[in-house]
Amino acid sequence: MGENTFLHSSRAWLNKILYGFITQTLFPEKTILVKYEDLLRDSEKEIAKILTLLGNPELEEVTLKGDFVPEFSKKQHSLVGKTPDISRANAWQSKLTNQEIADFQYYAAHTLEVLGYELMDTENTKVTKGHMIKQFLKEMWFKKVVNPRQYKLKRKLH
């Protein structure tokens, strides 16, 4: 069901990125880094890199229509099966608050920099201990109470 706060999302993202870093360290000849933005900007080049790594297999044209997305989660997965849109690469910048960006960067800043991302100026927005406690309690409330109820209800309706 995913994370509910940006502090927890950044920690979950770091854990996922860590698997890639470990794999790249252990098997550098069998690993490449593909960034979402690069895939959007020059998908042919990035797909060619992937195919080269895989030994240039013959591929049949594949079309994803999103038919495999459960009905109850189609709204949040509305872009599945759609053509990649370069404008989406930075859409988060206009949708997130300074606090949300500061929260994500609190844990993820060094990794973002290692990956070549420029950190956002959050206009002196701080991540205080009080804020962290509040976000932890919010995360637990959603994870243990709200999300299970909503998930169960959505599955019943569809």
C-alpha positions as semicolon CSV with decimal commas, in nm:
position;residue;x (nm);y (nm);z (nm)
1;M;0,000;0,000;0,000
2;G;0,299;0,230;0,006
3;E;0,414;0,504;0,234
4;N;0,194;0,789;0,352
5;T;0,441;1,064;0,440
6;F;0,738;1,206;0,253
7;L;0,980;1,124;0,535
8;H;0,881;0,757;0,517
9;S;0,868;0,763;0,136
10;S;1,227;0,884;0,117
11;R;1,344;0,604;0,347
12;A;1,156;0,344;0,141
13;W;1,301;0,491;-0,181
14;L;1,652;0,474;-0,033
15;N;1,604;0,107;0,052
16;K;1,498;0,033;-0,306
17;I;1,788;0,233;-0,452
18;L;2,027;0,050;-0,219
19;Y;1,948;-0,282;-0,391
20;G;2,054;-0,130;-0,722
21;F;2,378;0,010;-0,578
22;I;2,465;-0,325;-0,421
23;T;2,388;-0,511;-0,743
24;Q;2,592;-0,262;-0,945
25;T;2,885;-0,309;-0,706
26;L;2,868;-0,689;-0,711
27;F;2,793;-0,729;-1,083
28;P;2,910;-0,414;-1,265
29;E;2,922;-0,590;-1,603
30;K;2,562;-0,702;-1,565
31;T;2,416;-0,375;-1,438
32;I;2,333;-0,035;-1,583
33;L;2,175;0,273;-1,433
34;V;1,861;0,389;-1,609
35;K;1,708;0,708;-1,476
36;Y;1,341;0,786;-1,533
37;E;1,416;1,131;-1,673
38;D;1,669;0,990;-1,921
39;L;1,414;0,732;-2,032
40;L;1,163;1,011;-2,093
41;R;1,411;1,239;-2,273
42;D;1,566;0,978;-2,502
43;S;1,379;0,650;-2,470
44;E;1,539;0,498;-2,782
45;K;1,890;0,549;-2,645
46;E;1,800;0,414;-2,301
47;I;1,616;0,112;-2,441
48;A;1,915;0,044;-2,668
49;K;2,140;0,042;-2,357
50;I;1,907;-0,208;-2,192
51;L;1,892;-0,428;-2,500
52;T;2,271;-0,421;-2,534
53;L;2,304;-0,536;-2,173
54;L;2,057;-0,816;-2,248
55;G;2,253;-0,928;-2,555
56;N;2,029;-0,755;-2,811
57;P;1,733;-0,993;-2,800
58;E;1,466;-0,978;-3,070
59;L;1,162;-0,806;-2,928
60;E;0,807;-0,824;-3,044
61;E;0,613;-0,501;-3,019
62;V;0,442;-0,492;-2,683
63;T;0,150;-0,268;-2,602
64;L;0,046;-0,204;-2,245
65;K;-0,311;-0,092;-2,213
66;G;-0,337;-0,096;-1,837
67;D;-0,590;-0,380;-1,853
68;F;-0,407;-0,560;-1,574
69;V;-0,458;-0,277;-1,324
70;P;-0,728;-0,364;-1,067
71;E;-1,041;-0,153;-1,104
72;F;-1,016;-0,012;-0,751
73;S;-0,670;0,135;-0,818
74;K;-0,715;0,259;-1,178
75;K;-0,736;0,623;-1,067
76;Q;-0,394;0,621;-0,899
77;H;-0,246;0,421;-1,190
78;S;-0,404;0,630;-1,465
79;L;-0,075;0,667;-1,657
80;V;-0,006;0,292;-1,687
81;G;0,003;0,199;-2,054
82;K;0,025;0,562;-2,170
83;T;0,308;0,700;-2,382
84;P;0,578;0,856;-2,161
85;D;0,536;1,232;-2,127
86;I;0,853;1,440;-2,077
87;S;0,655;1,709;-1,893
88;R;0,591;1,456;-1,614
89;A;0,962;1,441;-1,527
90;N;0,940;1,760;-1,321
91;A;0,567;1,769;-1,246
92;W;0,641;1,703;-0,879
93;Q;0,808;2,045;-0,845
94;S;0,478;2,228;-0,886
95;K;0,272;1,977;-0,689
96;L;0,477;1,941;-0,370
97;T;0,506;2,190;-0,088
98;N;0,842;2,311;0,042
99;Q;0,785;2,098;0,354
100;E;0,721;1,784;0,148
101;I;1,038;1,844;-0,054
102;A;1,238;1,918;0,264
103;D;1,102;1,597;0,419
104;F;1,203;1,385;0,119
105;Q;1,547;1,546;0,097
106;Y;1,601;1,501;0,473
107;Y;1,694;1,135;0,425
108;A;1,755;1,121;0,050
109;A;1,973;1,428;-0,016
110;H;2,310;1,252;-0,041
111;T;2,175;0,977;-0,264
112;L;2,000;1,229;-0,488
113;E;2,331;1,412;-0,528
114;V;2,521;1,089;-0,603
115;L;2,265;1,020;-0,877
116;G;2,324;1,366;-1,025
117;Y;2,007;1,536;-0,907
118;E;2,016;1,898;-0,794
119;L;1,865;1,951;-0,451
120;M;1,576;2,193;-0,424
121;D;1,597;2,505;-0,210
122;T;1,318;2,463;0,043
123;E;1,334;2,825;0,164
124;N;1,464;2,742;0,510
125;T;1,190;2,488;0,576
126;K;1,316;2,270;0,860
127;V;1,256;1,910;0,953
128;T;1,236;1,935;1,332
129;K;1,210;1,655;1,587
130;G;0,852;1,761;1,657
131;H;0,769;1,744;1,287
132;M;0,932;1,401;1,261
133;I;0,727;1,268;1,553
134;K;0,407;1,407;1,399
135;Q;0,491;1,245;1,063
136;F;0,570;0,913;1,234
137;L;0,234;0,915;1,412
138;K;0,058;1,008;1,087
139;E;0,236;0,724;0,906
140;M;0,132;0,471;1,171
141;W;-0,229;0,597;1,177
142;F;-0,263;0,559;0,801
143;K;-0,070;0,231;0,782
144;K;-0,256;0,060;1,069
145;V;-0,604;0,215;1,055
146;V;-0,697;0,420;0,748
147;N;-0,533;0,227;0,463
148;P;-0,652;-0,122;0,561
149;R;-1,012;0,003;0,585
150;Q;-0,998;0,189;0,253
151;Y;-0,828;-0,102;0,077
152;K;-1,088;-0,347;0,206
153;L;-1,375;-0,114;0,107
154;K;-1,238;-0,051;-0,243
155;R;-1,195;-0,424;-0,305
156;K;-1,553;-0,491;-0,193
157;L;-1,695;-0,224;-0,425
158;H;-1,525;-0,367;-0,735
